Amino acid sequence: MTRDEMVEILALAQVDPMRYSVGGDQHESLCLTSEKAAFHVFLSERGSRYEEKVFVTEDAACVYFLKRLFRLAPCSRRV
């Protein structure tokens, strides 16, 4: 999976873009960046990175990012 494919999935799932950032650091969101031939997934808060994981492949980073984001995102449906 590529970042572009992942962004498509997020759009189809109607995930609020304020909850994540792909390609940069966005305050109070889950971020995925590409740095020095590696992919970093982390929570950003007040300029700091928390729970950062580093991946060698884009696919592994995207899969982890989606799993992590959907686990963090509140359910918008009420039963």
C-alpha positions in Angstrom: 0.0 0.0 0.0 1.2 3.5 -0.8 0.5 6.7 1.0 -1.8 7.8 -1.8 -3.8 4.6 -1.6 -4.0 5.1 2.2 -5.3 8.7 1.8 -8.0 7.4 -0.5 -9.1 4.9 2.1 -9.2 7.6 4.7 -11.3 9.8 2.4 -13.7 7.0 1.7 -14.0 6.2 5.4 -14.7 10.0 6.0 -12.0 10.2 8.7 -11.6 13.8 9.8 -8.4 15.2 8.3 -7.7 17.0 11.5 -7.0 13.6 13.2 -4.1 12.7 10.9 -1.3 14.1 8.7 0.5 12.3 5.9 3.8 13.9 4.9 4.1 16.4 7.7 3.8 17.1 11.4 0.4 18.3 12.5 -0.4 19.2 16.1 -2.5 16.7 18.0 -2.8 14.1 15.3 -1.4 10.9 14.1 1.4 11.6 11.6 3.2 9.6 8.9 6.4 11.1 7.5 9.2 9.9 5.3 12.7 10.7 6.6 16.1 9.4 5.7 14.8 6.3 3.7 12.5 5.3 6.5 8.8 5.9 7.4 7.9 7.3 10.8 4.5 7.0 12.4 3.9 9.0 15.6 1.4 11.0 17.7 2.2 14.7 17.6 1.4 17.0 20.5 2.9 20.4 21.3 5.8 19.9 18.9 6.8 16.5 20.4 6.6 13.0 19.0 5.1 10.3 21.1 4.9 6.5 20.5 7.0 6.8 17.4 7.6 3.7 15.3 10.0 3.5 12.3 9.4 1.3 9.3 11.6 0.3 6.4 8.8 0.0 3.9 6.0 2.3 3.0 3.5 -0.6 3.0 4.3 -1.6 6.6 4.0 2.1 7.8 0.7 2.6 6.0 -0.8 -0.6 7.4 0.3 0.3 10.9 -1.0 3.9 10.5 -4.5 2.8 9.4 -4.7 0.2 12.2 -3.6 2.8 14.7 -5.8 5.6 13.4 -9.0 3.5 13.4 -8.2 2.3 16.9 -7.9 6.0 18.0 -10.7 7.4 16.0 -14.0 7.6 17.9 -17.0 5.8 16.4 -19.2 8.2 14.6 -22.2 5.9 14.5 -24.7 5.6 17.3 -26.8 2.5 17.8 
